[in-house]
Amino acid sequence: MNEQFDFISASDKPALLAFSTPEWLDAVKLALQELGYKVHTAATHSDFLIRFSQVRYQVVIVEERFAANTLEENLTLQALQQMPMNQRRHATVILLGESFQTFTPLQAFQQSVHAVINSSELFLIKQLIEKSVADNQMFLHSYNEVQSRLYSTTTR
């Protein structure tokens, strides 16, 4: 089925990828599919923004040099960094590249993402994604529970 017309149902786990390196894209896409995610890929920065605004993706993985020559030129990452938290809190955002040390909290914080992964560890990508998602869910558990309680009291 053409990815452009790939519908998301309530039971789907959507993921969005933004990669320029085909080998990395293939490895990450396969790992996410094995984890049960419905994977969409963005071809350009504007494609990423359109897709991200239309679907509440559970996982978003961006290559550090997606559609750019350097990390600093990555417009997709810049857009994510500048988004208000309420527009991106639903997604576990992972940044993958050669300049990171896997799961270094300070590097992730500096880039406004949940986790950074070094591309040399692609052979472990499935486990690294699982850990990133689990860590993010644990971190946001209390917040989500309070949000749920507030919502249920306002709808009564």
Phi, psi and chi 1 to 4 in degrees:
 res  aa     phi    psi   chi1   chi2   chi3   chi4
   1 MET       -  138.3  177.3  176.9 -140.0      -
   2 ASN   -62.4  129.3 -174.8  -20.8      -      -
   3 GLU   -59.9  -28.1 -163.8  175.2  -79.3      -
   4 GLN   -62.3  -29.5 -172.6  174.2    3.8      -
   5 PHE  -111.2   23.8  -61.0  106.8      -      -
   6 ASP   -82.4  104.7 -168.1   13.0      -      -
   7 PHE   -78.8  148.6  -62.9  105.3      -      -
   8 ILE  -106.6  125.4  -56.9  -68.6      -      -
   9 SER   -98.9  172.5   71.0      -      -      -
  10 ALA   -63.7  -26.8      -      -      -      -
  11 SER   -90.6   -5.7   62.0      -      -      -
  12 ASP   -76.3  153.9  -73.4  -26.3      -      -
  13 LYS  -114.0   94.4  -63.4  179.8   -8.0 -179.1
  14 PRO   -80.3  143.7   25.9  -30.5      -      -
  15 ALA  -133.8  146.1      -      -      -      -
  16 LEU  -123.8  130.5  179.4   59.3      -      -
  17 LEU  -116.8  141.9  -57.1  179.9      -      -
  18 ALA  -132.0   96.3      -      -      -      -
  19 PHE  -131.7  147.2  -79.8   79.4      -      -
  20 SER  -107.7  -20.4  -67.6      -      -      -
  21 THR   -94.3  110.0  -52.8      -      -      -
  22 PRO   -57.2  -38.9  -20.6   29.5      -      -
  23 GLU   -65.2  -40.9  -60.6   81.0   23.1      -
  24 TRP   -67.0  -42.3  -64.9    3.0      -      -
  25 LEU   -58.5  -47.4  172.8   63.2      -      -
  26 ASP   -60.6  -44.0  -67.8  -16.9      -      -
  27 ALA   -64.3  -44.7      -      -      -      -
  28 VAL   -70.2  -41.2  173.5      -      -      -
  29 LYS   -61.6  -44.8 -171.4  173.4 -173.4  176.7
  30 LEU   -61.8  -44.3  178.8   62.8      -      -
  31 ALA   -61.4  -44.5      -      -      -      -
  32 LEU   -64.8  -40.6  -75.6  165.2      -      -
  33 GLN   -63.7  -39.1  -71.8  170.4  -24.3      -
  34 GLU   -65.1  -27.7  -72.4  176.3    2.5      -
  35 LEU   -85.5    0.9  -68.9  168.8      -      -
  36 GLY    91.5   15.1      -      -      -      -
  37 TYR   -88.4  148.5  -72.6   90.0      -      -
  38 LYS   -94.3  113.6 -173.9  173.6  -86.6 -167.4
  39 VAL   -99.7  131.1 -178.8      -      -      -
  40 HIS  -116.4  147.5  -66.9  166.1      -      -
  41 THR  -121.0  140.8   56.5      -      -      -
  42 ALA   -98.5  134.7      -      -      -      -
  43 ALA   -90.5  -28.7      -      -      -      -
  44 THR  -139.7  172.2   64.1      -      -      -
  45 HIS   -61.1  -46.6  169.3   65.4      -      -
  46 SER   -66.6  -36.4   58.7      -      -      -
  47 ASP   -60.3  -42.8 -175.5   30.5      -      -
  48 PHE   -59.2  -50.0  176.7   90.0      -      -
  49 LEU   -62.6  -39.0  -68.6  177.2      -      -
  50 ILE   -64.8  -48.9  -70.1  167.3      -      -
  51 ARG   -62.2  -45.0  -71.7  175.8 -178.9  -84.4
  52 PHE   -63.4  -33.8 -170.1   81.2      -      -
  53 SER   -77.5  -17.2   68.1      -      -      -
  54 GLN   -97.6  -22.1  -67.2  176.3  -15.0      -
  55 VAL  -131.8  140.8  175.4      -      -      -
  56 ARG   -85.9   84.4  -71.8 -178.6   55.6   91.6
  57 TYR   -69.0  137.7  -71.2   98.1      -      -
  58 GLN   -81.7  -33.6  -68.2 -179.0   12.3      -
  59 VAL  -131.3  135.1  174.2      -      -      -
  60 VAL  -130.3  124.4  172.9      -      -      -
  61 ILE  -123.5  124.9  -54.8  178.0      -      -
  62 VAL  -120.5  132.2  178.5      -      -      -
  63 GLU   -75.8  140.3  179.3 -177.5  -16.4      -
  64 GLU   -58.5  -28.5   70.5  177.9  -34.3      -
  65 ARG  -113.2   35.4  -68.7 -169.8 -139.5  159.6
  66 PHE   -64.3  120.9  172.1   63.2      -      -
  67 ALA    51.4   35.0      -      -      -      -
  68 ALA  -154.4  163.3      -      -      -      -
  69 ASN   -91.9  -24.1  -67.2  -42.4      -      -
  70 THR  -138.1  165.0   65.3      -      -      -
  71 LEU   -58.8  -39.7  177.2   65.4      -      -
  72 GLU   -66.4  -23.9  -67.5   76.0   23.5      -
  73 GLU   -89.8   -2.2  -66.9  175.6    3.2      -
  74 ASN   -73.7   97.3 -172.0  -28.7      -      -
  75 LEU   -66.0  -31.8  -63.5  176.4      -      -
  76 THR   -65.0  -46.7  -62.8      -      -      -
  77 LEU   -62.7  -42.8  179.7   59.8      -      -
  78 GLN   -59.6  -41.6  -70.7  175.2   19.9      -
  79 ALA   -64.1  -42.6      -      -      -      -
  80 LEU   -63.3  -41.2  -77.8  169.0      -      -
  81 GLN   -64.6  -32.4  -69.0  167.4  -24.8      -
  82 GLN   -89.9   -9.7  -65.3  170.1    4.1      -
  83 MET   -69.0  141.7  -96.3 -178.9 -146.2      -
  84 PRO   -60.7  146.1  -19.5   29.3      -      -
  85 MET   -56.7  -36.7 -175.3   53.4   77.6      -
  86 ASN   -65.5  -16.9   64.2  -16.2      -      -
  87 GLN   -87.5  -14.3  -70.6 -179.6   -9.9      -
  88 ARG  -129.4    0.9   60.7 -174.4  171.6  112.7
  89 ARG   -63.1  -28.4 -172.9  176.8  -73.1  120.7
  90 HIS   -67.0  -17.7   56.5   84.0      -      -
  91 ALA  -109.5  142.5      -      -      -      -
  92 THR   -86.3  113.6  -61.7      -      -      -
  93 VAL   -99.7  124.0 -179.5      -      -      -
  94 ILE  -120.3  135.9  -58.9  169.0      -      -
  95 LEU  -111.2  126.4 -172.4   57.9      -      -
  96 LEU  -118.1  132.6 -173.6  131.1      -      -
  97 GLY  -177.0  178.1      -      -      -      -
  98 GLU   -80.5  -20.1  -62.6  168.7  -23.4      -
  99 SER   -93.0    8.7   62.9      -      -      -
 100 PHE  -112.5  154.9  -55.8  112.8      -      -
 101 GLN  -103.8  122.2 -172.9  172.8   -3.5      -
 102 THR   -51.3  131.5  -60.5      -      -      -
 103 PHE    58.0   37.0  -70.0  142.6      -      -
 104 THR   -88.8  110.3  -56.8      -      -      -
 105 PRO   -58.8  -37.7  -20.5   29.8      -      -
 106 LEU   -66.6  -39.7 -172.8   54.9      -      -
 107 GLN   -64.8  -41.5  -73.6 -178.2  -38.1      -
 108 ALA   -63.3  -44.5      -      -      -      -
 109 PHE   -61.4  -43.9  178.2   75.3      -      -
 110 GLN   -60.9  -31.4  -72.1  171.8  -29.9      -
 111 GLN   -96.3    1.7  -60.5  -58.7  -34.5      -
 112 SER    58.2   42.5  -62.3      -      -      -
 113 VAL  -126.6  170.3  -63.4      -      -      -
 114 HIS   -81.1  -32.7  -63.0  101.5      -      -
 115 ALA  -154.6  151.1      -      -      -      -
 116 VAL  -117.7  143.6  -68.0      -      -      -
 117 ILE  -132.4  132.3  -63.4  175.0      -      -
 118 ASN   -78.0  136.0 -172.3  -74.2      -      -
 119 SER   -64.3  -18.4   56.2      -      -      -
 120 SER   -69.7  -11.6   67.6      -      -      -
 121 GLU  -105.1   25.1  -59.5 -166.8   51.9      -
 122 LEU   -60.1  -25.8  -85.4  176.4      -      -
 123 PHE   -65.7  -16.1   67.5   98.4      -      -
 124 LEU  -110.0   13.3  -69.1  171.4      -      -
 125 ILE   -57.8  -37.7 -165.6   65.8      -      -
 126 LYS   -60.3  -47.6 -176.3  175.6  169.2 -175.9
 127 GLN   -68.2  -36.2  -66.8   87.1  -16.7      -
 128 LEU   -68.2  -37.1  -63.0  173.6      -      -
 129 ILE   -65.9  -47.0  -67.9  169.1      -      -
 130 GLU   -56.0  -45.1  -77.0 -178.4  -55.4      -
 131 LYS   -65.6  -42.2 -179.5  175.3  176.1   11.1
 132 SER   -60.3  -45.4  -61.2      -      -      -
 133 VAL   -66.0  -44.7  170.3      -      -      -
 134 ALA   -62.6  -43.5      -      -      -      -
 135 ASP   -62.1  -43.0  -72.6   -7.7      -      -
 136 ASN   -65.9  -41.6 -173.0   44.8      -      -
 137 GLN   -63.7  -39.8  -71.9  173.8  -15.6      -
 138 MET   -66.4  -42.2 -179.8   61.0   79.7      -
 139 PHE   -61.7  -41.5  177.5   73.0      -      -
 140 LEU   -93.2    2.3  -70.1  175.4      -      -
 141 HIS   -55.7  -51.7  176.5   74.3      -      -
 142 SER   -62.6  -43.4  -63.0      -      -      -
 143 TYR   -59.8  -47.6  170.7   81.5      -      -
 144 ASN   -64.2  -36.5  -70.6  -27.0      -      -
 145 GLU   -66.0  -42.8 -166.0  160.7  -58.8      -
 146 VAL   -64.3  -43.4  168.4      -      -      -
 147 GLN   -58.3  -43.3  -74.6  -71.8   98.3      -
 148 SER   -63.7  -43.3  177.3      -      -      -
 149 ARG   -64.3  -43.5  -74.3 -176.4 -168.4  158.8
 150 LEU   -62.0  -41.5  -75.5  173.0      -      -
 151 TYR   -64.7  -42.4  178.0   74.1      -      -
 152 SER   -68.6  -30.6   67.1      -      -      -
 153 THR   -77.9  -27.4   59.0      -      -      -
 154 THR   -83.1  -16.8   60.0      -      -      -
 155 THR   -95.3   -0.8   58.1      -      -      -
 156 ARG   -78.6      -  -71.3 -176.9 -158.4  179.1
